[in-house]
Amino acid sequence: MSTVSGGDWRHAWSDALDELELDVASIEAMLDDEHRHAETPPASLWKPPTELGALPLELKPRADEILTRQLRVAEEIARRMTATRQQMSMTTRIETGEAVKRPVYVDRAM
């Protein structure tokens, strides 16, 4: 397994964090604009780059901040999924005013 060396190593890690940060920003923007998500194509799955070696220490605060944002977004998505599930459950119980389609039995024995 070869690794990137010197300044290329820091640059490669910075590029990887840029890509990850753009993904998080895209999801944050989608959560902020509820109508936009219908028009947004699905995000491609982020894959960590290979052969980079250890994260440079000067990039750790940035990586930690991105992780914090990812966790916050994941919590918000879970919260919204739960709220949607509850709303769907409630809407199934709402009377629509349409005739209720119930079985009708006529006793013809009399």
C-alpha angles and dihedrals in degrees: 000000000000122000134208112258139215120338090353088063093057092042092050091051091047090052091049091051090047090056093047092047091052090054092051092046090051092054092045090053091048091052090049093052109047093188095052096066092071090059097041117098115229113276118248115247110263113233120196112243117253129227095028099118122207122352111260110250093235090060095050095090090052093047090049091051091051090049091051090052091048091053092047091051092047090052091049092049090050091048092051092047090054092048091049092050090051092048091050090051091051095047091055088061097049118107108235097196091246118125109276110243102226127154112266119209122194117199103219095170093091 
